[in-house]
């Protein structure tokens, strides 16, 4: 298993979108991700993008491209991604302000977390909460 380098995530979900540019807009404006890199083909297709939230990253690109990964991912999805945030209510308010579909409003969970759930325009489910996997307690 790879050694963790400080600040560098060792697990990065990768999602392909029919409209990757719209997904980047939703994730950055509506869900608070930071655009780290976007590489486009000559036709404007998003070949590869990296967005961060805290010390985590998600990679995404456009469907319909050539290559082994694109072929393996053909027909894949939707995906579910969980993201740790400090202020669930403020994060939720931002998502609502930007028209993100909310599946579950901020809710206190029996296991001590406060979570909410949203769906992007292509059906992927994004959960945001205070539970941090691997943390003590």
Buried (B, 14 or more C-beta within 10 A) or exposed (E): EEEEEEEEBEEEBBBBBEBBBEBBBBBBBBBBBEEEEBEBEEEEBBBBBBBBBBEBBBBBBBBEBEEEEBEEBEEEBEBEBBBBBEEBEEBBEBBBEBEBBBEEEBEEEEEEBBBBBBBBBBEBBBBBBBBEEEEEE
